[in-house]
Amino acid sequence: MPMQDRPTHDRPTRARQQRGAPCTLAEFKQRYNLGDEEALDLFTRFGPSEIELDLLMTAKGKRKAAKEPMG
């Protein structure tokens, strides 16, 4: 059976090499001021790579939330 005709679950998958430091879901959510559902969806689909998530959010036109001053 040709590859394009096989069901998706039968296709071989390639493990993605993680680029950059990993971040937590909470960090990602806070960094972009995201709601629970959106943050979890994106984090689940694109993984914990800080670089990948930053590239994704830049492509979506979303900026990092301003950091609150320490003190």
N, C-alpha and C positions, 0 to 999 in steps of 0.2 A: 504494500500500500504506500503510495507517495506521501511524503511528509505533510504536505498541505491538506491531504485528505484524512489524516489521522486525527482522532479526537485530541483536544488540547491536553488532557491529563496523561496522554501517552507520549507526549513530546519530551525529549530530553531538555533539562534545564541547565543553565550555566550559573554557577554561583558568582555573584557580583563581588568584586574586590572592594572592600570598604576604603573610601578615601577620606582622610582627615580623621580628627578625633570624634569618637562617638558622643552623642548628647542624649540626655534622657527625654522622655516624652514631656515631662513638666518643663524642662528648659526650652524645648522647641515651642511649646504652647505659649510660654511667657515671652520668649524672644519675638514672636510675631503676633502676640495678642490674639490668639486663636481660641475658638470655642472648643469644648471637649470633643465633640463629634468630628469636626474637621481636622483637628490636630491628630486624633487617633487614626483616622482614615489615611492621612498623608504619611504619618510615621509608619504605619503598618505596610503601606505600599512601597515606600521609598527607603525605609530603613533608618538606622540611627546616625548615619554619616552626616556630620555637621556640614561638610562641603556640599554633598548632594542635596541636602535640605535647603541650604542657602541658595544654591543654583535654581532649584525648583521654585522657591518663593520669589526670586528675582524674575524668573520667566513669567510668573503669575502677576508680576507688578506689585508685589507686597513688600513693604519696607519693614526693617526691624523696628520694634517698638523702642521708644526712647528709654534709656536706662534711668532709673530714679537715682538721685544723688545719695551717696552713703552718708550717714551721720545721724 
